[in-house]
Amino acid sequence: MAERTQLVVIGGGPGGYAAAFLAADLGIETTLVERRANPGGVCLYEGCIPSKALLHAAAVIHEAKHAESFGLSFGAPKIDVDRLRAWKNEVVEKLTGGLGGLAKSRKVRHLRGEARFKDASTLLVKSDAGESELQFDHAIIATGSQPVRFGHFPQSDRIMDSTGALELRDIPKRLLVLGGGYIGLEMSSVYAALGSEVVVCEMADQLLPGTDQDLVRPLHDRLKTQLSQILLGTKVAEIKVDGQKLQVRFEGLNVEQPTQSFDRILVSAGRKPVTDGLGLENTAVRVTERGFIHTDEQCRTTERAIFAIGDVAGQPMLAHKASHEGRVAVEVIHGGKSVFEPLAIPAVVFTDPEIAYTGLTENRARELDRKVEVVRFPWAASGRALTLGKIDGCFTKLLVDPDDGRILGGALVGPGAGEMIAEITLAIEMGANAEDLALTIHPHPTLSETIMESAEVFLGHSTHIFRPRKAPSPAKSGA
Ligand SMILES: Cc1cc2nc3c(=O)[nH]c(=O)nc-3n(C[C@H](O)[C@H](O)[C@H](O)COP(=O)(O)OP(=O)(O)OC[C@H]3O[C@@H](n4cnc5c(N)ncnc54)[C@H](O)[C@@H]3O)c2cc1C
C-alpha cells in the first residue's frame, strides 16, 4: 500500500528546506524528497556558499595586495589549491550536515530519491531501493534550476558550468568565462585572484546586463585591472578541442583577436527551471512560456493542492526569494492568508567592489515611466570608506518618491554592500521616507552612515557633501 503524508516537499534547496522546516514547526506531517543525502540544494552544494567561500579567499588576496599602498607587504600569495578546495568543501559539509540534523530534530521525513507525479495526489519516488508511491494532501515543488547548456559546443571536460568551476580542479593558465552575469563575474574574480588569465565574453554591451549602468561602471573599471580582457558585444561562434587546449573563435564588433586559445572555459550563460521528468503532464500544473511553473501570489500552481516555489517558479532566481516563497506556501497550506508580495527583493553581486540593489531600480523606473528622484552619496566623502582605502567609484544611491520622500529603491557599490542593503530593503518595506533614514542615528565611523547621508542629500542638508536643494523638500515642508 502507498504511504501517505500531509505535505510533501520536492527538492531540498533553500526554498524546499525552509518550507519543510516551517511546516514541521507548525505541526504538519512533512516529507522531503531530495536526491542528495542532506538538504542544501544548489545554494549550499554548488552555488551561494561554495562561491562565497572562494570569493572570501580572493578578497584576502586582494586585501593583502592592496595593503602595500599603506605600507604592509605580504609578498606573493602561496596558493595550496588542495587545501583551499578542502576548506570550501568543509564549509559546505558542515552546513548541509547541520541541515540534515535540523531536519531530523524536526521529524521531517527525508525520502532520498527522485520524485515524479503519478497524478495530482500521488508521487512516485525512485531511489536505489526501487520505486515507491507516496500519497499527499499537499505538495510543494522546489526543484530549482540548472545551468543552460549549449548543444553546439563540443563535449570536453575542459568546458565547465558553474558547478565544475566550483570544484576547483586546478587553476587554468587561461580561462574563458562565457557570460558576464553575476555568476560569471564572481567566478572570474576567484580565478583571476588565484592566478588565471581570465577573459570574459558577454553578448550584451555591458557587464551584468539589465543592471543600472552606474552600478556596473565601478566594477567594470576594477575588473579591467584584474582580468585579461573583457569582450562586450561579443559572442563565441565556435569552440574546437585541440588536445589539452580549446580554440575559440569570437564574433563581434570590436574583436581584435578573433581566435584565441584557452585551457578551460566556464559557460555561465543563464539557468533554467528544473521541470523535466517531473511528470507535470499527469497533473494540471502549467508552465509559463519561459518554462517556469505558473503560480499565483500564494505560490499555488494551477493544480489546487500543488504549490511551487523558488527558482522553478520564476525570477529572481535567488535563495532568499526561494525561502520566503516556501514560507508563504506553507502558511497558506496551514490555512493562513499569506501572500508573496514583497516591495523589495535585494540582489547582491559579491565581486570587488560588491554591488547590491533593492526595490525599484533606475532602469525599471524608466520602463514604468515612474517619477523618482535619484540621490547619490559618493564614498569619497565617507571617513570609514577612506580608512578602508576602498573608495574608487563606490557610492550609495537612493531612489526617492519626489512627492512624499518615500524610499522606493536603493543601491550600494563598495565593500559590505551586500550586508547594508538590508537596511534600505527594510526602509522600503516599512514605508520609510528620507527623513526617517536621516533621523535614524547611525554609528560613526561606518559605511552605513552613507545611507543616512544619502537621505540627507535628498533633504538638501548632507553634512559631508554640499549639494543644496533647488526647492524645499516636500517631506520637510510637510507636503
Ligand atoms: C554559482 C552560483 C552562485 C549563486 N550565488 C547566489 C547568491 O550569492 N545568493 C543567492 O541568493 N543566490 C545565489 N545563487 C542562486 C541560488 O543558488 C538559487 O536561487 C537557489 O538555490 C534556489 O533555491 P531552490 O530552493 O529554488 O532550488 P535549488 O537550490 O536549485 O534546489 C533544488 C533541489 O531539488 C532537488 N531536485 C530537483 N529535482 C528533483 C526531483 N525530481 N526529485 C527530488 N529532488 C529533486 C535538487 O537535487 C536540488 O537539491 C547562486 C547560484 C549559483 C549556481
The ligand as an SDF file (V2000), in Angstrom:
LIG
                    3D

 53 58  0  0  0  0  0  0  0  0999 V2000
   27.3510   29.6330   -8.6990 C   0  0  0  0  0  0  0  0  0  0  0  0
   26.0730   30.1430   -8.0880 C   0  0  0  0  0  0  0  0  0  0  0  0
   26.1240   31.1530   -7.1430 C   0  0  0  0  0  0  0  0  0  0  0  0
   24.9500   31.6300   -6.5690 C   0  0  0  0  0  0  0  0  0  0  0  0
   25.0410   32.6290   -5.6380 N   0  0  0  0  0  0  0  0  0  0  0  0
   23.9030   33.0890   -5.0540 C   0  0  0  0  0  0  0  0  0  0  0  0
   23.9610   34.0830   -4.0500 C   0  0  0  0  0  0  0  0  0  0  0  0
   25.0370   34.5570   -3.6780 O   0  0  0  0  0  0  0  0  0  0  0  0
   22.8040   34.4900   -3.4850 N   0  0  0  0  0  0  0  0  0  0  0  0
   21.5890   33.9830   -3.8690 C   0  0  0  0  0  0  0  0  0  0  0  0
   20.5620   34.4020   -3.3250 O   0  0  0  0  0  0  0  0  0  0  0  0
   21.5070   33.0450   -4.8370 N   0  0  0  0  0  0  0  0  0  0  0  0
   22.6300   32.5760   -5.4180 C   0  0  0  0  0  0  0  0  0  0  0  0
   22.5410   31.5970   -6.3580 N   0  0  0  0  0  0  0  0  0  0  0  0
   21.2000   31.1180   -6.7500 C   0  0  0  0  0  0  0  0  0  0  0  0
   20.6670   30.1350   -5.6990 C   0  0  0  0  0  0  0  0  0  0  0  0
   21.5430   29.0520   -5.5990 O   0  0  0  0  0  0  0  0  0  0  0  0
   19.2740   29.6680   -6.1110 C   0  0  0  0  0  0  0  0  0  0  0  0
   18.4470   30.7770   -6.3000 O   0  0  0  0  0  0  0  0  0  0  0  0
   18.6760   28.7880   -5.0380 C   0  0  0  0  0  0  0  0  0  0  0  0
   19.4740   27.6720   -4.7780 O   0  0  0  0  0  0  0  0  0  0  0  0
   17.2800   28.3270   -5.4630 C   0  0  0  0  0  0  0  0  0  0  0  0
   16.7440   27.5490   -4.4580 O   0  0  0  0  0  0  0  0  0  0  0  0
   15.6190   26.4760   -4.7320 P   0  0  0  0  0  0  0  0  0  0  0  0
   15.2030   26.0050   -3.3800 O   0  0  0  0  0  0  0  0  0  0  0  0
   14.6110   27.0420   -5.6400 O   0  0  0  0  0  0  0  0  0  0  0  0
   16.2910   25.2610   -5.5110 O   0  0  0  0  0  0  0  0  0  0  0  0
   17.7110   24.6070   -5.5730 P   0  0  0  0  0  0  0  0  0  0  0  0
   18.6630   25.1900   -4.6160 O   0  0  0  0  0  0  0  0  0  0  0  0
   18.0820   24.5980   -7.0110 O   0  0  0  0  0  0  0  0  0  0  0  0
   17.4450   23.1410   -5.0730 O   0  0  0  0  0  0  0  0  0  0  0  0
   16.6490   22.2420   -5.7760 C   0  0  0  0  0  0  0  0  0  0  0  0
   16.8500   20.8570   -5.1950 C   0  0  0  0  0  0  0  0  0  0  0  0
   15.8830   19.9980   -5.7650 O   0  0  0  0  0  0  0  0  0  0  0  0
   16.4350   18.7350   -5.9720 C   0  0  0  0  0  0  0  0  0  0  0  0
   15.6160   18.0820   -7.0160 N   0  0  0  0  0  0  0  0  0  0  0  0
   15.3890   18.5530   -8.2760 C   0  0  0  0  0  0  0  0  0  0  0  0
   14.5290   17.7260   -8.9190 N   0  0  0  0  0  0  0  0  0  0  0  0
   14.2130   16.7550   -8.0420 C   0  0  0  0  0  0  0  0  0  0  0  0
   13.3600   15.6200   -8.1130 C   0  0  0  0  0  0  0  0  0  0  0  0
   12.6570   15.3220   -9.2060 N   0  0  0  0  0  0  0  0  0  0  0  0
   13.2770   14.8220   -7.0330 N   0  0  0  0  0  0  0  0  0  0  0  0
   13.9730   15.0860   -5.9070 C   0  0  0  0  0  0  0  0  0  0  0  0
   14.7800   16.1590   -5.7780 N   0  0  0  0  0  0  0  0  0  0  0  0
   14.9000   16.9770   -6.8340 C   0  0  0  0  0  0  0  0  0  0  0  0
   17.8610   19.0130   -6.3750 C   0  0  0  0  0  0  0  0  0  0  0  0
   18.6860   17.8980   -6.0730 O   0  0  0  0  0  0  0  0  0  0  0  0
   18.1840   20.2300   -5.5110 C   0  0  0  0  0  0  0  0  0  0  0  0
   18.7980   19.8540   -4.3070 O   0  0  0  0  0  0  0  0  0  0  0  0
   23.6960   31.0890   -6.9500 C   0  0  0  0  0  0  0  0  0  0  0  0
   23.6370   30.0580   -7.9000 C   0  0  0  0  0  0  0  0  0  0  0  0
   24.8080   29.5890   -8.4560 C   0  0  0  0  0  0  0  0  0  0  0  0
   24.7210   28.4840   -9.4630 C   0  0  0  0  0  0  0  0  0  0  0  0
  1  2  1  0
  2  3  1  0
  2 52  2  0
  3  4  2  0
  4  5  1  0
  4 50  1  0
  5  6  2  0
  6  7  1  0
  6 13  1  0
  7  8  2  0
  7  9  1  0
  9 10  1  0
 10 11  2  0
 10 12  1  0
 12 13  2  0
 13 14  1  0
 14 15  1  0
 14 50  1  0
 15 16  1  0
 16 17  1  0
 16 18  1  0
 18 19  1  0
 18 20  1  0
 20 21  1  0
 20 22  1  0
 22 23  1  0
 23 24  1  0
 24 25  2  0
 24 26  1  0
 24 27  1  0
 27 28  1  0
 28 29  2  0
 28 30  1  0
 28 31  1  0
 31 32  1  0
 32 33  1  0
 33 34  1  0
 33 48  1  0
 34 35  1  0
 35 36  1  0
 35 46  1  0
 36 37  1  0
 36 45  1  0
 37 38  2  0
 38 39  1  0
 39 40  1  0
 39 45  2  0
 40 41  1  0
 40 42  2  0
 42 43  1  0
 43 44  2  0
 44 45  1  0
 46 47  1  0
 46 48  1  0
 48 49  1  0
 50 51  2  0
 51 52  1  0
 52 53  1  0
M  END
$$$$
